[in-house]
Amino acid sequence: MTARILDFETVDLRFPTSRELDGSDATNPAPDYSAAYLVLRTDHPRVPEGHGFTFTIGRGNELVVAAVEVVARRVRGMPVEEITADLGGFARHLAADSQLRWLGPDKGVLHLATAAVVNAVWDLAAKLADRPVWKLLADMAPDRIVDLVDWRYLRDELSPAAALDLLRRAEPGRAERERRVRESGYPAYTTSAGWLGYDDAKLRRRCRDAVAAGWDSVKLKVGADLDDDRRRCRIAREELGPHRRLMIDANQALGVAEAIRWHRGLAEHDVHWFEEPTSPDDVLGHAAIQRAIAPTRVATGEHAHNAVMFKQFLQAEAIGVCQLDACRLAGVNEAVAVLLLAAARGVPVCPHAGGVGLCELVQHLSIFDYVAVSGSMDGRVVEYVDHLHEHFADPVRLRGPRYLPPDAPGYSARILPESLRRFRFPDGPEWAGR
């Protein structure tokens, strides 16, 4: 009998991170890290469920949950093996709904919702293969990886043939790189020391704790007040010392000229990269900032809503660090497209992971990138935040400041039943009556 996706369940899941100002920045002063969470239910005897989600920061999460339900209806009744045998075709099938596509295309609430569905299907596929997603991807033949991508709008920058050649050149070293990453892990940096809402004493304490824990790269949120940021960067640099890397992140708060001025005001603290200095849609603005602040690199991408945006950032030489997001893009397939585009340009990918579950997802993408695409860890670090991992069945594992590759089959996306019950909005115990 052919196993099928029988039904699905969605959960509006919200964590009250605003209470301690975890996640606070210049644009989002009091976020509640949230997930539009999806469970695909099957009648497969061995893999009854696939789990996926997309990330938001609180209010409006109900809109994304509703959109997930609309997109997920298209997979109800589909054969499990047929979907997982052609993951590229499946993603293109979801994108081919013209009535939904008119509302985008490839952006906004429906694009976020598509990420939850695609990610859940990859979770299913990896469980069927009895491998974590990174390993499922890294074991694929180059031509199959190329087929995961929708190339319609990308060929003027990277052709499928050129992508295939890139992957074939990396293929001979896959086994050795896999051995290395299993043995030594993948480098990470921490944002947990530098949330904008933390007072000076907490900032100093968290930076000191980061140094004691072995972190050599720390990111600070900036962009609300330049004098405050000068003081905060001075505190951070005092604790980090001269040799550790200090990154800053304005979370889109500044205009182009203002961002250049901001960097000049903080440059004495040896800024390694300047993240999201201006509007995430302003490709030419980012290019102007990159020219003005070099050799400091511009980093952006957590709000770049599709692969076409990344194509333009790369073509305009507007970024020195590519920060894809596993949920802002439409799931694994579009993330693979961006990894290929960045590798072809030689731009390091350092994914955004400042949100619930994003660390769990992006570790798979970066490890796959190292093993099978770029073949390099040079200039590459994955963001790490230290909260909410306890809610996952397969949380991230670190050894010092390095991610250890996940071993469990799937996409590390399953949230524990008690957490789903407790933090369900608005009727879970954590929210009822508030």
N, C-alpha and C positions, 0 to 999 in steps of 0.2 A: 504494500500500500504506500502511496506517495505521501510523505509528511508535508503538512502545510502550516502556514501561519493562520491560526484560528481566530485570534482576536488580539487586542492590546489594551493596556491600562496606562493612564497618564496620572501624574502626581504633581501638584503645585507645591514645591518643596522650598522652604525658605529658612535660613539660619540667621539669627539676630546679631550679626557681627557689628551692627551699628552701636551696640551697647558699650563696647570697649573701643570703638573707632578703629577696629581692625579693617584694613582695606581702604581707609580714608585717603583722599588725595584732593588736588586743587579743583577738580571738576565734580567729584563724587564725595562730599564731605561725610556722609553717614550711610554707607551701603549695607544692605542686608544680602549677603551672598546667597544666591538662589539657583535652583535648577528646574527647568521644565523636563521632567523625568518620564521616561517611556519604558514600558516592559512589553515586548512582543511575545505572545504565548503561542506555542506550537504543539502539535501532536507527535513530534519526533520522540522516539523512545529514549534517546540518550541526551538530547539537548532541548529541554522543554521551554527555555526562555532565552531571549536576547535582551540586553539592557543598554540603554543609551540616554543621553541627556544633552541639553544645551544650557548655556550659562546666562543668567541675568543678575541684576543687583537689587531685586525687590519688587517695588510697584511696577505693574505691567507684566509680571511673570504670568499672570492669568491669560494675557493675550497670546503669549508664546505657547502656553499649554493648549489653548484652543486651536492654534495653528498646527501644532503637532498632531492633534486629533484629525484635522482635515487632511494633512499629508499622509498620515499613517493609514487612513482608510484605503489608500491605493494598494497597500500590501496585504490586506486581509484576503485570505484564500490563496495566496501565491505559494507555489511549491518551494519548500526550503532549499532543496538541493539545486533547483534551477536558478534561484537567486544567487546562492553562494558560489555556484560554478561560473557565474558571469557577473562579477561585482561591478565591472565597468558598465555593462549593459543595464544593470539594475539602476545605477545612479543616473544614467541618461534617461531611463524610463520615468523616474520621478521628476526629472527636470522637463519632461516633454508635455506636461499638463498645461496646455495653452491658456486655459482660464485662470489657473493659479499664477502662471508665469506673467500674465498681464499685470498682476499686482506688484511684481518686482521690476524687471526680472533680476534674479540672482542677488537680491539684497533684502534687507528689512526682516520683518517678523517671520515671513514664510521661509526665507533662507536659513534663519536660525532654526526653525522647525525642521527643515530638511536635514540639518546636521544631526538632530536627535535621532531621526529615523535611519539615516545612513549609518551613523555610529552604532546603533542597535543591531543593524544587519551585519556589520563587521564583527561585532561581539558574537553573534550567532555563528558566523563563518569560522572564526578562530576557534570557537568551542568545538565545532564539528571536526576541525582539523587537529584538535587537541594541542593547540599551540597558542601562545600569546600573539596579539596582533602584529607586534614588531617582527616576530619570527615568521609568521605567515607571509608578511610582505617581503622580508629578506630572503625567503626561500623561493620566491616567484621567479620564473624566467623573465629576462628583460622585456620580451615582447608582450608578456602578460601585464607587466607593470605599466607599459606604455598604453595598453588598452584600457586601463583604469580611468584615463584622463579624457575629458571632453575637450578636444583640440580646436573647436570652431574658431574661437577668438584669440588663439595663442600662436598660431602657425607663423605669423609675421615676426615673432620673436624667437620661437623654438619649434622646429618641425618635429613630427613624430619620429622621423628617421634620425635626426640629430639626437633626440632624447634616447633612442635605442642605442645609438653609438656610445653615448655617455655611459649608459648602464652596462653595456658590454665591456667597456674599458675598466669599469670598477669590479666586474664579476670575478676575475681571478683572485682578488684579495679578500673576498667575502669571509671565508672560513677563518682566516687569521684575524681579521678585525672583530668577528664575532667572539673569538676566543679572548681577545684583549678586553672587550667591553664587559664580558662576563667576569673577567678576572679583576678589572680595575674600576669598572663603572663609567658613568658619563658625567662630565663636569657640570656643576650647578652654581648658581648664585642665589643670595637670599634678599628678599624684599621685606621680610618680617621685621627688620630693625627700624625701618624708615617711614612708616605711615605718617601722613601729614598731621593727623590729629594727636599724635603723641607729644607730650611736653618734653622739654629739654632733658630733664632727668631721666625719663624713660628712654628717650633716644640714646643718650649716653650709655645707659645700662644695657640696652639691647645691642648696641654696637660692640660694647665690651664683651658681652656674652657671645656674639658672633665670632669675635677674634678667638676667644677661648675655645670655641667649638671647632675651630679650624677653617672658617670661611675666609677665602681670599678675595671675594667679590661681593660687594654690598650695594644695594640700590636705595636711593632716597627719593621720596616724593617732593616735588617743588612746584612753584608756579603761582602761589597765592600772594606772596609778598617778598620782594627781592631782599630786603634787609633781613627778614626772618630766615630766608634761605641761606644767606651768607653766614649767619650765625649757626644754623643747623649743619651746613656743610663743614664749617670749622670744627664743630664738636665731633662730627663723624670722622673727619680726617685726623683729629687728635687721637681718637681711639683706634682707628685703623692703621695709623702709621703711614709712612710715605710709599710703601711698596704694594699695598693691597689696592685693588681696583674699586673706584667709587663711580657709580653710574647715577644719573639723575633722570627724573621722569616728570614731565609737566602735565601729562594727561590731557593734552589738547587745549590747555587754558590760554595760550598766548597767540598773538598775531605774529606774522613773519618778522617784522622789524623788532618787535618786543622780544621775541625768542632769541634773536641775535644779541640784543642788549643783555638779556638774562644770562646767556652763556658767558659774555664778557665779564659780567659781575661775579661769576662763579669759577671762571677758568683757572684762577690761582690754586684751586683745590684739586687740580689734575683730573678733570672729568674724563672718564673713559668713553662713555657715550651719553648722548642727550636724546631721551626717548619721548616720543609723541610731543614735539615742541609746539605743534600748531594743529589746525584742522586735519583730521585723518584723510580727508578727501583732496587736500591741496597738494597735488604732485609737484607743481612748479614751485610752490612755496617751500616745500621740503628741499627741493633742489637748491634754491637760493640760500637756505639755512645751511645746507651741507657745504656749499662753497665757502660760506662766510666763517664757519667754525672749524673747518679742517685744521689739524688732523683728528680732532674729536669727531666721532662718527654719529650720524643721525640714525636712530633706531625707531622703527615704527611697523605697524601691521596688525595690532590686536583689534583695531576697528576697520581694517581694510576688508571690505565685505565680499570680495571675490578674487579669483585668480587674475582677472583683467586689471584690477587695481595694482596688484603686485607687478604685473607685466609692465605697467606704465612707470611705477616707481623705479624699477630696474632699468628700463630703457632711458629714463631721464637722469640716471646716476644720482638719484635723490636720496638714497639710503645706503648706509654702510653696514647695517644689521637688519635682517629680515625677521620680523616677529609675528609669524603666523599664529593664529588662534584655532584650536581644534574644534571650536563650536561656532565661531563667527563665520568661518568658511563652512561650506555645505558638507562637512564630514571628511572622512579619510580620503576619498577620491580627489577632492579639490585640494586637500593638503598635499597630496602626492604631486599634483600639478605644480604647486608653488615650490616644493622642494626641488623639482627638476629645473624650473625657471631660475631659481637662485643658484643652483649648482652650475648651470651653464654660464652664469655671469661671475662665478667665483665669489658670491656674497654669502657670508655665514648666516645660517638660520639659528636664531636663539628664541625659541617659542615663548609666547606669553603664557603664564600659568598662574596669574594672580586671581584666583577664584576657586569656588568649590569644585573639586574634581578635575580641574584643568591639569594639575601636576600628574594625576593618574593617567590622563590621556596622552599628553604631549611627550611624555617619556618614550612611548612607543614610536612616535614619529621621528624623534631625534636619533634614537638608536637605529632605526631603519635607515635614516639618512646617512649615518656613519658607515653602517655595514654595506649598504648596497647602492648608494647614490653619490654623495660627495666624497666618501672615503676618508673624511678628515674630521678631527676635533679642533683644529686650529681656529682660535677666535670664537669658538662655539661654547655656550653655556646655556643651560635650561633654567628658567626661573623656578624658585622654590619659595612657597609660603608655608608656615608651620602650623596652620590650623585646619580643622575639619577632616583630616585624614582618618580619624577614628570612626567615621561613619561608613567607611567603605570595606567591603568584604576582602578586597585585595589592595590595601593601601600601598603607597610608594614606600620603598625601602632605600635608605641612604647609608653609606659608609663614609663618615666625614662629609665633605661637601661634594659628594658624587652619588648620582642615582645608580642603583643596582638594577639590572634588567629584570623585568617581571618574568616570573616562571609560570604563573597560573594561566590556563587557556582563557582567551577572551580579551576584552579591551579594558580590563580593570575598572569597569563602570558600575558594577552592582553595588547599590547602597543597601545597608542592612535594614531588615524589616522594622526593627525598633526605631531606627532613625526616621524612616518613612512615616511611621505612625506619630512620632513625637513632634516632627517639624512640618507636617502637612499643614498648608495654609488654606483656610483660616481656622480650621477646627481642631488641629493638633494641640496637645497639652501645652506646648511652648507658646502658642499664639491665642488660644481660647480666652476670651475675656479681655484681651489687650486692645 
